[in-house]
Amino acid sequence: MLSGCVPHKFITVRQFDPHTPNLARMYDYMLGGTDNFAVDRLAIDQLAELVPEAVPLARANRAFLQRAVRYVAAAGITQFIDLGSGLPTQGSVHEVAPSARVVYVDDDPVVAAHARALLAGTDRAAFLEADLLDHEEVLARAGRFLDLSRPVAIVLVSILHFLPDAADPQGAVAALREAVAPGSRLVISHATSMGRLSEEESPRRERRGSSGSGGADRSPAEIRAFFGGFVLDPPGLVQAVDWRPDRPKLVGDWSLPSSLMAGVATKQD
């Protein structure tokens, strides 16, 4: 488990089994949703006993997503691609920006089945069952629903830390940055055990997976590298709870022991 953060998904489930927990449904439960089963709720209740910050961290991540979407939409962006989206519930992009067109992308077929049912009846959101690292397929299929000649927001929230360096997530994100139009935004949150230390203070830790295999514990500088030449919007790359918070911090606010870095950046002309 990386920094106590539970993602939308990091295991690909190839068959539906109501007796097996699914991480997208587990995440939905952590956010207070109803698109989950008893087995998912039991798994999270057990996890919360072992990692008390897991649920608060998941909610802090979703709160960042919502603030970032509102910010980007207010800047005039009307198109979003949410990569590694999990279930589009509990204040997902199309709910926060109802006038935007949104493409959700996830490679879990259980998520796909749930998502298509949840999105039935809306013509402003679509779901693609695809690997977010296959940028060519993602862009080709998303381009049937969006106008990629215009600015688009690429959303990579709480997913990149579950992708090992061997999978070349930097290359995939770089290709996405190159493909989108000037004025596009890149929205990223990324868990790290090193985010509360400065780059000089951070010990170089052995990379470890979120579930014991795969994934990476990246430093703030390595997370910053995902933005490439995009210019970070103020306040830059910061703790997710500190990114344009809706209210000032109050005395006694709980500081999560795990670290979730977050930022939004813009592609210049």
DAPE-V420204 format. One record per residue. SS is DSSP state (helix for helix, strand for strand, loop for the rest). PHI is phi in radians with two decimals (none if undefined). OMEGA is omega in degrees with one decimal (* if undefined). Layout:
BEGIN
SS,PHI,OMEGA  SS,PHI,OMEGA
END
This chain:
BEGIN
loop,none,-176.3  loop,-1.52,175.3  loop,0.96,177.9  loop,1.24,-175.9  loop,-1.71,176.8  loop,-1.75,-174.7  loop,-1.52,171.7  loop,-1.11,177.8  loop,-2.87,167.2  loop,-2.48,175.1  loop,-2.11,177.3  loop,-1.46,-179.8  loop,-1.82,-172.6  loop,-1.73,177.9  loop,-2.42,178.2  loop,-1.32,178.4  loop,-2.48,-177.2  loop,-1.15,-179.7  loop,-1.73,179.5  loop,-2.00,179.0  loop,-1.06,175.5  loop,-2.09,-171.2  helix,-1.16,176.7  helix,-1.15,177.7  helix,-1.22,176.3  helix,-1.07,178.3  helix,-1.10,176.9  helix,-1.02,179.4  helix,-1.11,179.0  helix,-1.06,-179.5  loop,-1.53,178.9  loop,1.55,-177.7  loop,-1.47,-178.3  loop,-2.08,-179.5  loop,-1.56,-178.1  loop,-2.70,-177.8  loop,-1.99,-179.1  helix,-1.01,-178.8  helix,-1.15,177.5  helix,-1.21,-179.4  helix,-1.14,178.0  helix,-1.11,-179.7  helix,-1.07,-179.7  helix,-1.24,178.2  helix,-1.05,177.5  helix,-1.21,178.5  helix,-1.10,-176.7  helix,-1.09,176.6  helix,-1.21,-178.7  helix,-1.49,-176.7  loop,-2.24,-173.7  loop,-1.02,-177.2  helix,-1.46,-173.6  helix,-1.04,-177.5  helix,-1.20,176.4  helix,-1.00,-179.6  helix,-1.19,176.7  helix,-1.07,-179.6  helix,-1.26,175.6  helix,-1.11,178.4  helix,-1.14,179.4  helix,-1.14,177.8  helix,-1.10,175.4  helix,-1.06,178.8  helix,-0.93,-177.1  helix,-1.14,178.0  helix,-1.12,-179.1  helix,-1.13,179.3  helix,-1.12,177.7  helix,-1.06,-180.0  helix,-1.08,-178.5  helix,-1.16,178.7  helix,-1.11,178.4  helix,-1.13,177.9  loop,-1.43,175.1  loop,1.81,177.8  loop,-1.37,-177.3  loop,-2.09,-179.0  strand,-2.38,-178.1  strand,-2.37,167.7  strand,-2.12,-177.8  strand,-1.78,-173.8  strand,-1.67,-174.0  loop,1.17,-166.3  loop,-1.24,-168.5  loop,1.17,-178.8  loop,-1.29,178.8  loop,-1.40,-179.0  loop,-2.29,172.3  loop,0.95,177.0  loop,1.29,175.9  loop,-1.27,-169.7  helix,-0.99,-175.2  helix,-1.20,175.9  helix,-1.45,179.8  helix,-1.33,179.6  loop,-2.12,-171.8  loop,-1.14,179.7  loop,-1.59,-178.6  loop,-1.51,170.5  strand,-1.78,-170.1  strand,-2.29,171.6  strand,-2.02,174.4  strand,-1.67,-177.5  strand,-2.28,175.1  strand,-2.71,-176.7  loop,-1.78,179.5  loop,-1.57,-177.8  helix,-1.13,174.8  helix,-1.16,175.0  helix,-1.04,-178.4  helix,-1.03,-179.1  helix,-1.10,178.4  helix,-1.12,-174.0  helix,-1.10,-178.9  helix,-1.11,176.5  helix,-1.19,-179.5  helix,-1.15,-176.4  helix,-1.61,178.4  loop,-1.04,179.4  loop,1.71,174.7  loop,-1.93,178.4  loop,-1.82,-178.2  loop,-1.91,178.3  strand,-2.41,179.8  strand,-2.37,179.2  strand,-2.11,176.0  strand,-2.00,172.4  strand,-1.53,-174.4  loop,-2.76,177.0  loop,-1.44,-176.7  loop,-1.09,178.9  loop,-1.34,177.7  loop,-1.55,-172.4  helix,-1.09,-179.6  helix,-1.14,178.4  helix,-1.15,-179.4  helix,-1.03,-177.4  helix,-1.19,-179.8  helix,-1.10,-177.8  helix,-1.33,177.4  helix,-1.14,-180.0  loop,-1.16,174.9  loop,-1.38,-177.2  loop,-1.97,-178.5  loop,-2.03,173.9  loop,-1.72,-174.5  loop,-1.37,170.8  loop,-1.39,177.5  loop,-1.90,-178.9  loop,-1.02,179.8  loop,-2.45,174.5  strand,-1.73,174.7  strand,-1.67,-175.6  strand,-1.90,177.2  strand,-2.27,-172.3  strand,-1.78,176.7  loop,0.93,179.5  loop,-2.32,-172.4  helix,-1.12,-179.3  helix,-1.25,175.7  helix,-1.67,178.9  loop,-1.95,-178.5  loop,-1.23,177.5  helix,-1.03,-179.0  helix,-1.08,178.1  helix,-1.43,179.4  loop,1.00,174.8  helix,-1.10,177.6  helix,-1.06,179.3  helix,-1.14,-180.0  helix,-1.14,179.6  helix,-1.19,177.3  helix,-1.07,178.6  helix,-1.13,176.7  helix,-1.15,178.5  helix,-1.03,-178.1  helix,-1.15,-171.8  helix,-1.38,-173.0  loop,-1.43,-175.7  loop,-1.32,172.8  loop,-0.96,-175.7  loop,1.62,178.4  loop,-1.20,178.8  strand,-2.03,173.9  strand,-2.13,-177.7  strand,-1.98,-175.9  strand,-2.36,161.1  strand,-2.21,-171.5  strand,-2.64,177.9  strand,-1.29,177.3  strand,-2.75,172.5  loop,-1.53,-175.3  loop,-1.88,-170.5  loop,-1.19,-178.8  loop,-1.54,178.9  loop,-1.96,174.2  loop,-1.21,-179.5  loop,-1.05,179.9  loop,-1.26,-176.6  loop,-1.43,-172.9  loop,-1.20,174.0  loop,-1.22,178.7  loop,-1.41,-174.7  loop,-1.64,175.1  loop,-1.12,178.8  loop,-1.17,179.9  loop,-2.50,-176.5  loop,-1.42,179.2  loop,-1.20,-179.8  loop,-2.19,-179.5  loop,1.75,178.4  loop,-2.60,179.9  loop,1.29,179.2  loop,1.39,-178.6  loop,-2.71,174.6  loop,-1.68,-172.5  loop,-1.65,177.2  loop,-1.37,175.6  helix,-0.97,179.5  helix,-1.14,178.6  helix,-1.21,176.0  helix,-1.18,178.5  helix,-1.00,-177.0  helix,-1.11,178.5  loop,-1.12,179.8  loop,-1.43,177.6  loop,0.96,-179.1  loop,-1.48,175.4  loop,-1.10,-179.0  strand,-1.63,-179.9  strand,-1.15,173.8  loop,-1.28,176.8  loop,-1.02,10.8  loop,-1.63,180.0  loop,1.59,178.5  loop,-1.60,-173.1  strand,-2.42,171.4  strand,-1.02,-175.6  helix,-0.97,-178.6  helix,-1.20,-179.6  helix,-1.69,-179.6  loop,-1.48,178.4  loop,0.76,-177.8  loop,-1.10,-179.2  loop,-1.27,179.9  loop,-2.56,176.6  loop,-1.13,174.7  loop,-1.13,178.3  loop,-1.83,175.3  loop,-1.05,-179.5  loop,1.67,175.2  loop,-0.98,-178.0  loop,-1.27,175.5  loop,-1.66,-177.4  loop,-1.15,179.3  loop,-1.21,175.8  loop,-1.48,-174.1  strand,-2.09,177.6  strand,-2.26,179.5  strand,-1.47,-177.1  strand,-2.61,177.8  strand,-2.93,175.1  strand,-2.28,-178.6  strand,-2.33,-173.7  strand,-2.08,173.8  loop,-1.43,-178.8  loop,-1.42,178.4  loop,-1.13,*
END
